[in-house]
Amino acid sequence: MDRTEKILSVTGMTCPSCVTLITQAVESLPGAVEARGDLSAGTFQIVYDTAQIKPEAIIQAVVEAGKLGEWQHTFSAEVLE
Protein backbone atom coordinates (compact mmCIF):
# COMPACT_ATOMS: atom_id res chain seq x y z
CA MET A 1 0.00 0.00 0.00
CA ASP A 2 1.38 3.40 -1.02
CA ARG A 3 -0.18 5.80 1.49
CA THR A 4 -0.14 9.53 1.17
CA GLU A 5 -1.75 12.36 3.06
CA LYS A 6 -3.42 15.44 1.60
CA ILE A 7 -5.09 18.45 3.15
CA LEU A 8 -8.29 19.58 1.45
CA SER A 9 -9.89 22.97 1.81
CA VAL A 10 -13.65 22.36 1.98
CA THR A 11 -16.22 25.13 1.63
CA GLY A 12 -19.86 24.84 2.60
CA MET A 13 -19.42 23.06 5.94
CA THR A 14 -21.64 24.74 8.51
CA CYS A 15 -22.00 22.24 11.36
CA PRO A 16 -20.60 19.03 12.86
CA SER A 17 -23.09 17.01 10.80
CA CYS A 18 -21.40 18.28 7.64
CA VAL A 19 -18.09 16.96 8.91
CA THR A 20 -19.70 13.60 9.66
CA LEU A 21 -21.30 13.36 6.20
CA ILE A 22 -18.02 14.12 4.46
CA THR A 23 -16.05 11.76 6.71
CA GLN A 24 -18.42 8.90 5.97
CA ALA A 25 -18.44 9.62 2.23
CA VAL A 26 -14.66 9.77 1.94
CA GLU A 27 -13.94 6.81 4.22
CA SER A 28 -16.36 4.64 2.21
CA LEU A 29 -14.15 4.99 -0.88
CA PRO A 30 -11.89 2.04 -1.74
CA GLY A 31 -8.38 3.04 -0.77
CA ALA A 32 -9.39 5.73 1.72
CA VAL A 33 -7.74 5.09 5.08
CA GLU A 34 -8.81 8.05 7.20
CA ALA A 35 -10.59 11.39 6.91
CA ARG A 36 -10.40 13.96 9.71
CA GLY A 37 -12.32 17.21 9.43
CA ASP A 38 -11.71 20.52 11.14
CA LEU A 39 -14.90 22.56 10.94
CA SER A 40 -13.38 25.80 12.23
CA ALA A 41 -10.48 25.65 9.74
CA GLY A 42 -12.64 24.36 6.87
CA THR A 43 -10.19 21.57 6.12
CA PHE A 44 -9.98 17.81 5.92
CA GLN A 45 -6.88 15.70 6.38
CA ILE A 46 -7.17 12.65 4.13
CA VAL A 47 -4.96 9.56 4.24
CA TYR A 48 -5.35 7.24 1.26
CA ASP A 49 -3.71 4.62 -0.92
CA THR A 50 -2.55 6.26 -4.14
CA ALA A 51 -2.70 2.93 -5.97
CA GLN A 52 -6.45 2.70 -5.37
CA ILE A 53 -7.79 6.24 -5.44
CA LYS A 54 -6.97 9.64 -6.90
CA PRO A 55 -7.57 13.07 -5.32
CA GLU A 56 -10.24 13.84 -7.92
CA ALA A 57 -12.36 10.94 -6.64
CA ILE A 58 -12.03 12.20 -3.08
CA ILE A 59 -13.11 15.69 -4.13
CA GLN A 60 -16.10 14.20 -5.97
CA ALA A 61 -17.09 12.28 -2.82
CA VAL A 62 -17.00 15.55 -0.85
CA VAL A 63 -19.25 17.26 -3.41
CA GLU A 64 -21.68 14.33 -3.46
CA ALA A 65 -21.82 14.22 0.35
CA GLY A 66 -23.69 17.52 0.29
CA LYS A 67 -26.60 15.78 -1.41
CA LEU A 68 -26.90 13.05 1.25
CA GLY A 69 -28.05 14.91 4.33
CA GLU A 70 -31.45 15.93 5.54
CA TRP A 71 -30.63 19.45 4.35
CA GLN A 72 -28.89 19.88 1.04
CA HIS A 73 -25.45 21.50 1.16
CA THR A 74 -23.18 22.67 -1.58
CA PHE A 75 -19.71 21.47 -0.71
CA SER A 76 -16.64 22.14 -2.79
CA ALA A 77 -13.04 21.13 -2.19
CA GLU A 78 -9.53 21.67 -3.42
CA VAL A 79 -6.19 20.14 -2.51
CA LEU A 80 -4.03 22.47 -0.40
CA GLU A 81 -1.03 20.19 0.10
C-alpha positions as CSV (number, residue, x, y, z in Angstrom):
1,M,0.0,0.0,0.0
2,D,1.4,3.4,-1.0
3,R,-0.2,5.8,1.5
4,T,-0.1,9.5,1.2
5,E,-1.8,12.4,3.1
6,K,-3.4,15.4,1.6
7,I,-5.1,18.5,3.1
8,L,-8.3,19.6,1.4
9,S,-9.9,23.0,1.8
10,V,-13.6,22.4,2.0
11,T,-16.2,25.1,1.6
12,G,-19.9,24.8,2.6
13,M,-19.4,23.1,5.9
14,T,-21.6,24.7,8.5
15,C,-22.0,22.2,11.4
16,P,-20.6,19.0,12.9
17,S,-23.1,17.0,10.8
18,C,-21.4,18.3,7.6
19,V,-18.1,17.0,8.9
20,T,-19.7,13.6,9.7
21,L,-21.3,13.4,6.2
22,I,-18.0,14.1,4.5
23,T,-16.0,11.8,6.7
24,Q,-18.4,8.9,6.0
25,A,-18.4,9.6,2.2
26,V,-14.7,9.8,1.9
27,E,-13.9,6.8,4.2
28,S,-16.4,4.6,2.2
29,L,-14.1,5.0,-0.9
30,P,-11.9,2.0,-1.7
31,G,-8.4,3.0,-0.8
32,A,-9.4,5.7,1.7
33,V,-7.7,5.1,5.1
34,E,-8.8,8.0,7.2
35,A,-10.6,11.4,6.9
36,R,-10.4,14.0,9.7
37,G,-12.3,17.2,9.4
38,D,-11.7,20.5,11.1
39,L,-14.9,22.6,10.9
40,S,-13.4,25.8,12.2
41,A,-10.5,25.6,9.7
42,G,-12.6,24.4,6.9
43,T,-10.2,21.6,6.1
44,F,-10.0,17.8,5.9
45,Q,-6.9,15.7,6.4
46,I,-7.2,12.7,4.1
47,V,-5.0,9.6,4.2
48,Y,-5.4,7.2,1.3
49,D,-3.7,4.6,-0.9
50,T,-2.6,6.3,-4.1
51,A,-2.7,2.9,-6.0
52,Q,-6.4,2.7,-5.4
53,I,-7.8,6.2,-5.4
54,K,-7.0,9.6,-6.9
55,P,-7.6,13.1,-5.3
56,E,-10.2,13.8,-7.9
57,A,-12.4,10.9,-6.6
58,I,-12.0,12.2,-3.1
59,I,-13.1,15.7,-4.1
60,Q,-16.1,14.2,-6.0
61,A,-17.1,12.3,-2.8
62,V,-17.0,15.6,-0.9
63,V,-19.2,17.3,-3.4
64,E,-21.7,14.3,-3.5
65,A,-21.8,14.2,0.4
66,G,-23.7,17.5,0.3
67,K,-26.6,15.8,-1.4
68,L,-26.9,13.0,1.2
69,G,-28.0,14.9,4.3
70,E,-31.5,15.9,5.5
71,W,-30.6,19.5,4.4
72,Q,-28.9,19.9,1.0
73,H,-25.5,21.5,1.2
74,T,-23.2,22.7,-1.6
75,F,-19.7,21.5,-0.7
76,S,-16.6,22.1,-2.8
77,A,-13.0,21.1,-2.2
78,E,-9.5,21.7,-3.4
79,V,-6.2,20.1,-2.5
80,L,-4.0,22.5,-0.4
81,E,-1.0,20.2,0.1
